[in-house]
Amino acid sequence: MKTFHEAVNRSLVVVAISLTCTAALAHSAHAQSTPTIFQTTLQESGQATPEISTEELQQILANGSEPVLDVRSALEYAIAHIPGSDQHSGAGGGQDHGSSIPPGRR
């Protein structure tokens, strides 16, 4: 009788390990195929400019490859802004900010 119980216990352990591994692999595959909040974009129809993800913005800010401009009012910028962005607002509203971008980076 002892050997029968040992065989059943071993079988249960093997089944439990198999189920655990299967669940872990399924979760891992799902997690890899689903983008995180940092990897997604909104992509509105008829969008005039390309959109970048939060990850891409973090890389741009880290290596300084592109200027990041914030054209909100000075008050809005003071309340909350992206660290590393430059504030470029004016009383004219809707003005061309291209002249404030350094040459070679336009």
Secondary structure, DSSP 8 states (H G I E B T S, - for coil): -HHHHHHHHHHHHHHHHHHHHHHHHHHHHHHHHS--TTT-----TT-SS----HHHHHHHHHHT-S--EE-S-HHHHHHS--TT-EE---TTSS---GGGS-TT--
